[in-house]
Amino acid sequence: MIVYSLLFLSARSVETLVVAIIAAALYLRQLVHAYRAIDSYDGAEEILHFLWEHF
């Protein structure tokens, strides 16, 4: 979704592009944090196995 936004939606100003980059960085930071914390959840292995098989 982020790549689509950056490639196909034209940034009308520098501020719009900066906000899109900041939003992408925050989103990726959250994904990395969730990936690192997955070991602390009960049943994490089953969830990861399901995700790898279906997605």
C-alpha positions as CSV (number, residue, x, y, z in Angstrom):
1,M,0.0,0.0,0.0
2,I,2.8,2.4,0.8
3,V,4.7,1.6,-2.4
4,Y,1.5,2.1,-4.4
5,S,1.0,5.4,-2.7
6,L,4.5,6.6,-3.5
7,L,4.5,5.3,-7.1
8,F,1.0,6.1,-8.4
9,L,-0.2,9.0,-6.4
10,S,1.6,12.2,-7.4
11,A,3.0,14.3,-4.6
12,R,1.7,17.8,-5.1
13,S,4.3,19.3,-2.8
14,V,7.4,18.6,-0.9
15,E,5.4,18.5,2.4
16,T,3.1,15.8,1.1
17,L,6.1,13.6,0.1
18,V,7.8,14.2,3.5
19,V,4.6,13.2,5.4
20,A,4.3,10.1,3.2
21,I,7.9,9.1,4.0
22,I,7.4,9.7,7.7
23,A,4.2,7.6,7.7
24,A,6.0,4.8,5.9
25,A,8.9,4.9,8.3
26,L,6.5,4.7,11.3
27,Y,4.6,1.9,9.8
28,L,7.8,-0.1,9.1
29,R,9.0,0.6,12.6
30,Q,5.8,-0.8,14.0
31,L,6.1,-3.9,11.9
32,V,9.7,-4.5,13.0
33,H,8.7,-4.0,16.7
34,A,5.8,-6.5,16.3
35,Y,8.1,-9.0,14.6
36,R,10.6,-8.8,17.4
37,A,8.0,-9.1,20.1
38,I,6.2,-12.1,18.6
39,D,8.1,-14.5,20.8
40,S,6.5,-13.1,23.9
41,Y,3.0,-14.0,22.8
42,D,1.3,-17.4,23.7
43,G,0.6,-19.3,20.5
44,A,3.0,-17.2,18.4
45,E,4.4,-20.2,16.6
46,E,0.9,-21.3,15.4
47,I,0.1,-17.8,14.2
48,L,3.4,-17.5,12.3
49,H,2.9,-21.0,10.8
50,F,-0.6,-20.1,9.6
51,L,0.6,-16.8,8.1
52,W,3.5,-18.4,6.3
53,E,1.2,-21.0,4.8
54,H,-1.6,-18.7,3.7
55,F,0.1,-15.5,2.8
